[in-house]
């Protein structure tokens, strides 16, 4: 028996491996199985070139767990190793100083493995001792056993072994005994080895017999050695793609909408299949569905930063030998090959959607509701995707018709361009709740889009920044006469003083929740007498804040509404007249006194004209302050009179409640009172 010391310049590499790789300790199985696959593939290659003329009867890699002996064994029928090769590949690990190593690679478990080729040594994360039993395929090779207990010392001796290949025996330490559970190993094999190109066998298949699970004679092969993405697109039918989707996601019941088969060999190697799933409204839960592989070995399903953010909504597989197997995500995110692959996938996705739109538009329109969240996300987050997507992104109106942006622009530009040459795109986010406003817009000959998507508030802002002289306005953000301002102006039937008095009257019936501004607008006599609108800007900012758009300031503000009174409606004219008659006796003396004070204030203002502040006598300043205070007190008296009258006016209350009801804002006790009041008014 030969004994020696592993050639490392640090005193002991194994504690370092355990310390820094502990969080990722499950990858030991991936590493050892990957090494076994490489050894098997090498022998296959040698056989095809004539350098090996023996049989390749059983190339399966076998994994066995012996809970009693506390061992895991990985056996392959690959090229095996000679004693010289063991010395070269196992015993020679060259590092610089321990301090430099620790400083450079702290917190980067995968980077340590990838950079130094430590795949085999990851086995010491879970083992108190590791044995290698190996025999080279080369003629007259001797079988060798290598053994190490986790210190730099190792031993090598000749053993009897009939077959070429390698067997690695891990003696699992007490801290890692959960890896001796069959279910745990099967879980890891299915995670990392599901599509390896060499059969991976873990025990025997089982069946229920006489009330218990028993082994059969059939090998339990874990993997599919020829997954769909490794085949040529010409060799696959639609049902093959659907079947592979079910293989990837057995717990998913919906079929995907479309798929993209990636098959690139220049300027980098890339294969894969991406699927467009039916994306739910909460897209966060859709992430971590793309599986990243390197030569059919699973790398990660956490691909944010590796592929563009919006592509994380897709499902499927990406496989590239240009993606290193054992590196950290931060490394992948900065790798130039990964960036090229990311850009290429974005282009392929956009081109595929564009082709479907051009060649199968009817089918594309049917599936648009399931696609639009994905497309909106891409348009917002990736400028290159936006350039292509704006040509096939669809805008659907309340009639159910779909348009591209260019088509829609042509449809509305003549009728929906305002006096300042701005194109106004009207939209609704809820066809039921905003029905009244939609109908009013339609009566004016306007078209209304339906924009009720999760990202639409953000997308509208984005589109407005891209389109010159274009604005998106929700139909309930103003009265229909002001949604698209034309040159014509409508005259109010009420005098300014009447409107000011009625503002106070209507204020007496406003809800306590939210901020309301009462305003009068001269609208068509056929329009509703009272309406509630909400500022487009403020509402959109609040919606974006709720979506996490970095607008938290707006999210904290209370909702603000406009109570718009139609000054040309017959009911409002009647209310103005009845109000004037009811409060005339109380208001006339107040108004006369206010008028007298206004005259005195005007006289003082005339005296001040041309004087500097320090030239005005203090007596004049005090007199002005006193007059203004008297005026404020009188105006307060006036408001009290009007409010008191308004509170008892059931018609005004009914009109305000009708406006709230039409916006789905009348609930609870207020709604119950409205119903009772309606019955009373009908009975009269």
C-alpha positions in Angstrom: 0.0 0.0 0.0 1.2 3.5 -0.9 0.5 6.4 1.4 1.0 10.1 0.6 -0.3 13.6 1.1 -2.6 15.5 -1.3 -0.6 18.2 -2.9 -2.2 21.4 -1.5 -0.3 24.4 -0.3 -2.9 25.2 2.3 -2.5 23.1 5.5 -5.9 21.5 5.2 -8.3 22.2 2.4 -11.1 20.0 3.7 -12.3 22.2 6.6 -12.4 25.1 4.1 -14.5 23.0 1.7 -16.9 22.1 4.6 -17.1 25.6 5.9 -17.6 27.4 2.6 -19.7 24.9 0.7 -21.9 23.8 3.6 -24.9 25.8 2.5 -24.8 24.0 -0.9 -23.9 20.6 0.4 -26.5 18.8 -1.6 -24.6 19.4 -4.8 -22.1 16.7 -4.0 -24.4 14.2 -5.7 -24.7 16.3 -8.8 -20.9 16.6 -9.0 -20.2 12.9 -8.6 -22.9 11.8 -11.0 -21.7 14.5 -13.6 -18.2 13.1 -13.3 -19.5 9.6 -13.9 -21.4 10.8 -17.0 -18.3 12.5 -18.3 -16.3 9.2 -17.9 -19.1 7.3 -19.6 -19.3 9.7 -22.5 -15.5 9.7 -23.0 -15.6 5.9 -23.4 -18.4 6.2 -25.9 -16.3 8.7 -27.9 -13.3 6.4 -27.8 -15.4 3.6 -29.1 -16.6 5.6 -32.1 -13.0 6.6 -32.9 -11.8 3.1 -32.7 -9.5 3.7 -29.7 -11.6 1.4 -27.6 -12.9 -1.9 -29.2 -14.6 -3.5 -26.2 -18.3 -3.8 -25.5 -20.5 -1.0 -24.3 -23.2 -3.2 -23.0 -24.3 -1.5 -19.7 -23.5 2.2 -19.5 -25.9 3.0 -16.8 -24.7 4.9 -13.7 -25.9 3.3 -10.5 -26.5 4.9 -7.2 -27.0 2.8 -4.1 -27.7 3.8 -0.5 -26.9 1.5 2.4 -28.4 3.0 5.5 -27.0 0.3 7.8 -23.4 0.8 6.6 -24.0 4.6 6.3 -22.7 4.6 2.7 -23.7 6.1 -0.7 -22.1 4.4 -3.7 -21.9 5.8 -7.3 -20.8 3.3 -9.9 -20.1 3.9 -13.6 -18.8 1.9 -16.5 -16.7 4.8 -17.9 -13.1 5.1 -18.8 -11.8 4.5 -15.2 -8.4 5.8 -14.0 -4.9 4.5 -13.8 -2.7 5.2 -10.7 -1.0 8.0 -12.6 -4.4 9.5 -13.5 -5.5 9.4 -9.9 -2.3 11.2 -8.9 -2.9 13.8 -11.6 -6.7 14.4 -11.1 -7.2 13.6 -7.5 -4.0 14.3 -5.6 -2.9 17.5 -7.3 -4.8 20.5 -6.1 -2.8 23.7 -6.3 -3.9 26.7 -4.3 -2.3 29.9 -3.4 -2.1 30.9 0.3 -5.0 30.0 2.5 -5.6 33.7 3.4 -5.8 34.8 -0.2 -8.1 31.9 -1.0 -10.5 32.6 1.9 -10.7 36.3 1.2 -11.3 36.0 -2.5 -13.9 33.3 -2.3 -15.8 33.8 0.9 -19.6 33.4 0.5 -19.1 32.0 -3.0 -19.6 28.3 -2.6 -20.2 27.5 -6.2 -17.4 29.7 -7.4 -14.9 27.7 -5.4 -16.0 24.5 -7.0 -16.2 25.9 -10.5 -12.9 27.8 -10.4 -10.8 25.1 -9.0 -12.5 22.0 -10.4 -13.4 20.7 -7.0 -16.4 18.6 -8.1 -15.1 15.4 -6.6 -14.0 17.1 -3.3 -17.5 18.3 -2.7 -18.1 14.7 -1.5 -16.2 15.6 1.7 -19.0 18.0 2.7 -21.0 15.0 3.7 -18.5 12.3 4.2 -16.1 11.2 7.0 -14.3 9.0 4.5 -14.3 8.6 0.7 -13.1 5.6 -1.3 -12.5 5.4 -5.0 -12.4 1.9 -6.6 -11.3 2.3 -10.3 -9.9 0.4 -13.2 -9.0 2.0 -16.5 -10.4 0.7 -19.8 -6.8 0.5 -21.1 -5.4 -3.0 -21.6 -3.4 -4.5 -18.7 -4.6 -1.8 -16.3 -4.6 -2.6 -12.6 -7.5 -1.9 -10.3 -6.8 0.8 -7.8 -8.3 1.8 -4.5 -7.9 5.4 -3.2 -9.0 6.3 0.3 -9.0 9.5 2.3 -10.6 10.4 5.6 -10.9 14.2 5.1 -7.3 15.0 6.0 -4.5 15.7 3.4 -3.3 12.1 3.9 -4.5 9.4 1.5 -3.7 5.8 0.7 -3.5 3.9 -2.6 -3.4 0.1 -3.1 -4.1 -2.4 -5.7 -7.4 -4.3 -5.5 -9.3 -7.0 -7.5 -11.9 -5.5 -9.8 -13.1 -7.3 -12.9 -14.9 -4.4 -14.7 -13.4 -1.2 -15.9 -15.0 2.0 -14.6 -15.2 3.7 -11.2 -17.0 3.2 -8.0 -17.1 6.0 -5.4 -18.1 5.0 -1.9 -19.0 7.8 0.5 -19.1 7.1 4.2 -21.7 9.6 5.4 -20.9 11.6 8.5 -23.3 12.0 11.4 -24.2 15.6 10.5 -25.3 14.5 7.0 -27.3 11.3 7.8 -30.4 12.7 6.2 -28.7 11.8 2.8 -29.0 8.2 3.8 -32.8 8.4 3.3 -33.9 6.9 0.0 -36.5 9.7 -0.6 -33.9 12.4 -0.2 -31.5 10.9 -2.7 -34.3 10.3 -5.2 -35.4 13.9 -4.8 -31.8 15.2 -5.5 -31.4 12.8 -8.5 -34.7 14.0 -10.0 -33.7 17.6 -9.4 -30.2 17.5 -10.8 -30.1 14.5 -13.1 -33.5 14.2 -14.6 -32.3 14.7 -18.2 -28.7 13.5 -18.1 -27.6 11.8 -21.4 -26.6 8.5 -19.7 -29.1 6.3 -17.8 -29.1 7.0 -14.0 -30.4 4.0 -12.0 -31.4 4.2 -8.4 -32.4 0.9 -7.0 -35.4 -1.1 -8.4 -38.9 0.0 -9.3 -41.5 -0.9 -6.6 -45.0 -2.2 -6.6 -47.7 -2.8 -4.0 -48.0 -6.5 -3.1 -50.0 -7.9 -0.2 -50.4 -4.4 1.4 -46.8 -3.4 1.2 -44.3 -1.9 -1.2 -41.8 -4.4 -2.6 -39.0 -4.2 -5.2 -39.4 -5.6 -8.7 -36.7 -6.9 -11.0 -36.9 -3.7 -13.1 -34.2 -1.0 -12.8 -35.6 2.4 -11.5 -34.2 4.7 -14.1 -34.5 8.3 -12.9 -33.8 10.2 -16.1 -35.0 10.8 -19.7 -31.7 10.6 -21.7 -33.2 12.2 -24.8 -35.4 15.1 -23.7 -37.3 17.0 -26.4 -34.9 20.0 -26.5 -32.0 17.8 -27.6 -33.9 16.8 -30.7 -34.4 18.7 -34.0 -37.6 20.8 -34.3 -38.3 19.0 -37.5 -38.5 15.7 -35.7 -41.1 16.8 -33.1 -44.8 17.2 -33.4 -47.1 19.5 -31.3 -48.1 16.6 -29.1 -44.4 16.0 -28.3 -44.0 19.6 -27.1 -47.1 19.2 -25.0 -45.9 15.9 -23.6 -42.6 17.4 -22.6 -44.3 20.3 -20.9 -46.2 17.8 -18.7 -42.9 16.0 -18.0 -41.4 19.3 -16.8 -44.4 20.4 -14.8 -46.4 17.3 -13.9 -48.6 19.3 -11.4 -49.6 21.8 -14.1 -53.0 21.2 -15.6 -53.2 24.0 -18.2 -51.6 23.5 -21.6 -49.1 26.2 -22.7 -50.2 28.7 -25.3 -47.2 28.6 -27.6 -43.6 27.3 -27.5 -40.3 28.4 -28.9 -37.6 25.8 -29.8 -34.2 27.3 -29.4 -31.4 25.7 -31.5 -28.3 27.8 -32.0 -24.7 26.8 -32.7 -23.1 30.2 -33.5 -21.8 32.5 -32.0 -22.6 30.3 -29.0 -24.2 27.0 -28.3 -27.8 27.1 -27.1 -30.7 24.7 -27.1 -33.9 24.7 -25.3 -37.7 25.0 -25.4 -39.6 27.9 -23.9 -43.3 27.8 -23.2 -45.8 30.6 -22.9 -48.0 29.6 -20.0 -51.4 31.0 -19.1 -50.1 33.7 -16.8 -52.2 34.3 -13.7 -52.9 37.9 -12.5 -50.4 37.6 -9.7 -47.3 37.1 -11.9 -44.9 36.9 -8.9 -45.9 33.2 -8.3 -45.0 32.3 -11.9 -41.3 32.8 -11.5 -38.6 30.1 -11.1 -40.1 28.0 -13.9 -37.3 28.2 -16.4 -34.8 25.5 -15.8 -31.2 26.3 -16.7 -29.0 23.3 -17.8 -25.4 22.9 -18.9 -25.0 19.8 -21.1 -28.2 18.4 -19.7 -27.0 18.9 -16.1 -29.3 21.0 -14.0 -27.8 24.3 -12.9 -30.6 26.4 -11.4 -34.2 27.4 -11.8 -33.5 30.8 -10.3 -32.8 32.7 -13.5 -33.5 36.3 -12.5 -30.6 38.4 -13.7 -29.5 35.6 -16.1 -32.4 36.1 -18.5 -34.3 39.4 -18.7 -36.8 39.9 -15.9 -39.9 39.6 -18.0 -38.8 36.3 -19.4 -38.9 34.7 -16.0 -42.7 34.5 -16.6 -42.0 31.8 -19.2 -41.6 28.1 -18.5 -39.2 25.6 -20.1 -35.6 24.7 -20.4 -32.4 26.5 -21.5 -29.3 24.4 -22.1 -25.9 25.7 -23.0 -22.4 24.3 -22.6 -21.3 28.0 -22.6 -22.9 28.4 -19.2 -20.5 27.1 -16.5 -21.9 24.4 -14.3 -20.4 25.4 -11.0 -20.6 29.1 -10.6 -22.5 31.6 -8.5 -25.4 33.5 -9.9 -23.4 36.8 -9.6 -20.9 35.2 -11.9 -23.5 34.2 -14.4 -25.1 37.6 -14.3 -21.7 39.2 -15.3 -20.6 36.6 -17.8 -20.4 37.8 -21.4 -21.7 34.6 -22.9 -24.7 34.6 -20.6 -25.5 38.2 -21.7 -25.3 37.2 -25.3 -27.6 34.3 -24.7 -30.0 36.5 -22.8 -30.2 39.0 -25.7 -30.7 36.2 -28.2 -33.6 34.7 -26.2 -35.3 38.1 -26.0 -35.0 38.4 -29.8 -36.3 34.9 -30.4 -39.3 35.4 -28.1 -40.2 38.7 -29.9 -39.8 37.1 -33.3 -41.9 34.1 -32.4 -44.7 36.3 -31.2 -44.4 38.5 -34.3 -44.6 35.5 -36.6 -47.7 34.1 -34.8 -49.3 37.6 -35.0 -48.6 37.9 -38.8 -49.5 34.4 -39.8 -52.2 33.4 -37.3 -53.7 36.7 -36.1 -57.1 35.1 -35.2 -55.4 32.6 -33.0 -53.2 35.3 -31.5 -56.2 37.5 -30.7 -57.9 34.6 -29.0 -54.9 34.1 -26.7 -54.2 37.7 -26.2 -55.8 37.9 -22.7 -53.4 35.2 -21.5 -50.4 36.9 -23.2 -50.9 40.6 -22.5 -49.4 40.6 -19.0 -46.2 39.0 -20.3 -46.0 41.4 -23.3 -46.7 44.5 -21.1 -44.0 43.4 -18.6 -41.5 43.0 -21.5 -42.4 46.3 -23.1 -41.9 48.0 -19.7 -38.6 46.3 -18.8 -36.7 45.7 -22.1 -36.3 48.5 -24.7 -35.4 46.0 -27.5 -38.4 43.9 -26.8 -40.6 47.1 -26.8 -39.4 48.0 -30.3 -40.7 44.7 -31.7 -43.7 44.3 -29.4 -45.3 47.6 -30.2 -46.0 46.2 -33.6 -48.0 43.2 -32.4 -49.3 44.4 -28.9 -53.1 44.6 -29.1 -55.5 47.2 -27.7 -59.0 45.9 -27.3 -62.0 48.3 -27.1 -65.4 47.9 -25.4 -66.8 46.4 -28.6 -64.4 43.5 -28.3 -62.4 44.5 -31.4 -58.6 44.4 -31.3 -56.1 46.8 -32.9 -52.4 47.3 -33.1 -51.3 50.8 -32.0 -50.9 52.0 -35.6 -54.4 50.7 -36.5 -55.9 52.3 -33.4 -54.2 55.6 -34.1 -55.7 55.7 -37.6 -59.2 54.8 -36.2 -59.5 57.6 -33.6 -57.2 60.5 -34.7 -59.8 62.5 -36.6 -62.5 62.5 -33.8 -60.3 62.3 -30.7 -57.7 65.0 -31.3 -58.2 67.9 -28.9 -57.8 71.6 -29.7 -54.1 71.5 -28.7 -53.4 68.7 -31.3 -53.1 66.0 -28.6 -54.5 62.5 -29.4 -56.7 61.5 -26.5 -57.1 57.7 -26.0 -60.1 57.1 -23.7 -60.1 53.9 -21.7 -62.0 52.0 -19.0 -60.5 49.8 -16.3 -63.9 48.3 -15.4 -66.7 48.2 -18.0 -69.4 47.5 -15.4 -68.4 50.1 -12.8 -67.7 52.8 -15.4 -70.7 52.0 -17.7 -72.3 55.4 -17.4 -69.1 57.2 -18.4 -68.5 54.8 -21.3 -72.0 55.3 -22.7 -71.6 59.1 -22.5 -68.3 58.9 -24.4 -69.9 56.6 -27.1 -72.7 59.1 -27.5 -70.1 61.7 -28.4 -68.7 59.3 -31.0 -65.6 58.4 -29.0 -64.0 54.9 -28.9 -63.1 53.5 -25.5 -60.3 51.0 -24.8 -60.5 48.3 -22.1 -57.2 48.5 -20.1 -57.8 46.5 -17.0 -54.4 44.7 -16.8 -52.2 44.5 -13.7 -49.5 46.6 -15.3 -51.6 48.9 -17.4 -51.1 52.0 -15.2 -47.3 51.7 -15.6 -47.7 50.8 -19.3 -49.8 53.9 -20.0 -47.1 56.1 -18.5 -44.5 54.3 -20.6 -46.5 54.7 -23.8 -47.2 58.4 -23.2 -43.4 58.9 -23.0 -42.9 57.1 -26.3 -45.8 58.6 -28.3 -45.6 62.2 -29.2 -48.7 64.3 -28.3 -50.7 61.4 -27.0 -52.5 61.0 -23.7 -54.5 58.2 -22.1 -57.5 59.3 -20.1 -59.9 57.1 -18.2 -63.5 57.9 -19.0 -64.5 58.7 -15.5 -61.6 61.2 -14.9 -63.8 64.1 -16.1 -67.2 65.0 -17.6 -67.5 63.9 -21.2 -67.5 67.5 -22.4 -64.0 68.0 -21.0 -62.4 64.6 -21.7 -61.4 65.8 -25.2 -61.4 69.6 -25.2 -62.6 71.1 -28.5 -62.8 74.8 -29.5 -66.5 75.1 -28.6 -67.5 76.3 -25.1 -70.9 75.8 -23.4 -72.5 78.6 -21.5 -73.8 78.1 -18.0 -77.4 78.8 -17.2 -76.5 79.8 -13.6 -74.9 83.0 -12.4 -71.5 82.8 -10.7 -73.0 83.8 -7.4 -75.6 81.0 -7.6 -72.9 78.4 -8.3 -70.9 79.6 -5.3 -73.9 79.4 -3.0 -74.7 75.9 -4.3 -71.1 74.6 -3.7 -71.7 75.1 0.0 -75.2 73.5 -0.2 -73.8 70.4 -2.0 -70.8 70.1 0.4 -73.2 69.4 3.3 -74.0 66.0 1.7 -70.4 64.8 0.9 -69.2 61.5 2.4 -66.7 61.8 5.2 -64.2 59.3 3.6 -62.0 60.8 0.9 -61.5 64.4 -0.2 -64.2 65.9 -2.4 -64.1 69.1 -4.5 -67.4 70.5 -5.6 -67.4 72.1 -9.0 -69.9 73.4 -11.5 -69.6 72.6 -15.2 -71.9 73.8 -18.1 -72.8 70.4 -19.7 -75.5 69.2 -22.0 -79.0 69.4 -20.3 -79.2 65.6 -21.2 -76.1 64.7 -19.1 -76.5 63.6 -15.5 -77.2 66.4 -13.0 -74.4 65.3 -10.7 -71.3 63.1 -11.4 -68.2 62.0 -9.6 -64.9 62.0 -11.4 -61.3 61.4 -10.3 -58.1 63.1 -11.5 -56.3 60.9 -14.0 -52.9 61.9 -12.7 -53.6 61.3 -9.0 -55.5 58.1 -9.5 -52.8 56.6 -11.8 -50.0 57.6 -9.4 -51.8 55.8 -6.6 -52.3 52.7 -8.7 -48.6 52.6 -9.6 -47.8 53.1 -6.0 -49.9 50.1 -5.1 -48.0 48.1 -7.7 -44.7 49.0 -6.2 -43.8 51.7 -8.8 -41.6 53.8 -6.5 -44.4 56.3 -5.9 -45.1 55.6 -2.2 -45.8 59.4 -1.6 -48.9 59.2 -3.7 -50.0 55.9 -2.2 -50.1 57.5 1.3 -52.4 60.4 0.1 -56.2 60.0 0.6 -58.3 59.4 -2.5 -59.5 62.7 -4.1 -62.7 63.1 -6.1 -64.5 65.8 -8.0 -68.3 66.2 -7.4 -69.2 67.8 -10.7 -72.6 69.5 -10.9 -74.2 70.1 -14.3 -75.2 73.8 -14.2 -77.4 73.3 -17.3 -79.6 70.5 -16.0 -83.2 71.4 -15.2 -83.0 69.9 -11.7 -80.0 72.0 -10.8 -81.8 75.1 -12.1 -84.8 74.3 -9.8 -82.5 73.7 -6.8 -80.8 77.0 -7.5 -84.1 78.8 -7.5 -85.6 77.0 -4.5 -82.4 77.6 -2.5 -82.4 81.3 -3.3 -86.0 81.6 -2.1 -85.5 79.6 1.0 -82.5 81.4 2.3 -83.1 84.9 0.9 -84.4 86.4 4.1 -81.4 85.3 6.1 -78.7 85.9 3.4 -79.7 89.4 2.1 -78.6 91.3 5.2 -75.4 89.3 5.4 -74.7 89.9 1.7 -75.4 93.7 2.1 -73.0 93.9 5.0 -70.3 92.0 3.0 -70.9 94.3 0.1 -70.4 97.4 2.4 -67.2 95.8 3.8 -65.9 95.2 0.3 -66.4 98.9 -0.5 -64.4 99.9 2.6 -61.6 97.4 1.7 -61.5 98.8 -1.8 -61.2 102.3 -0.4 -58.3 101.4 1.8 -56.6 99.6 -1.1 -56.9 102.8 -3.1 -55.2 104.8 -0.3 -52.3 102.3 -0.2 -51.7 102.5 -3.9 -48.2 103.8 -4.6 -47.0 103.5 -1.0 -44.2 101.3 0.3 -45.1 98.9 3.2 -43.3 101.1 5.7 -45.2 104.2 4.5 -48.6 102.7 5.4 -49.9 103.9 8.7 -50.4 101.3 11.4 -54.0 102.5 11.9 -54.7 101.7 8.2 -53.2 98.2 8.6 -55.3 97.5 11.7 -58.4 98.8 10.0 -57.8 96.5 7.0 -57.2 93.4 9.3 -60.4 94.2 11.1 -62.5 94.5 7.9 -61.1 91.2 6.6 -61.9 89.4 9.8 -65.5 90.8 9.7 -65.8 89.6 6.2 -64.6 86.1 7.1 -67.0 86.0 10.0 -69.9 87.0 7.7 -68.9 84.5 5.0 -68.9 81.8 7.8 -72.4 82.9 8.8 -73.5 82.7 5.1 -72.0 79.2 4.8 -73.7 78.1 8.0 -77.1 79.2 6.6 -76.5 77.4 3.3 -75.2 74.3 5.0 -78.2 74.2 7.4 -80.6 74.4 4.4 -78.7 71.8 2.4 -78.7 69.2 5.2 -82.5 69.1 5.1 -82.8 69.0 1.3 -83.6 65.4 0.4 -83.4 66.1 -3.4 -79.8 67.3 -3.1 -78.9 64.3 -1.0 -80.6 62.0 -3.5 -78.6 63.5 -6.4 -75.3 63.1 -4.5 -76.1 59.5 -3.6 -77.1 58.7 -7.2 -73.7 60.0 -8.3 -72.0 57.8 -5.6 -74.1 54.8 -6.6 -73.2 55.1 -10.3 -69.5 54.9 -9.2 -70.1 51.9 -6.9 -69.2 54.1 -3.9 -72.5 54.0 -2.0 -72.5 51.2 0.6 -73.6 50.1 4.0 -75.9 52.4 6.0 -75.7 55.1 3.3 -77.0 52.7 0.7 -79.8 51.6 3.0 -80.8 55.2 3.6 -80.8 55.9 -0.1 -83.2 53.1 -0.8 -85.6 54.2 2.0 -85.4 57.9 0.7 -86.1 56.7 -2.8 -89.3 55.0 -1.7 -90.4 58.1 0.1 -89.8 60.3 -2.9 -91.7 57.9 -5.2 -94.6 57.8 -2.9 -94.9 61.6 -3.0 
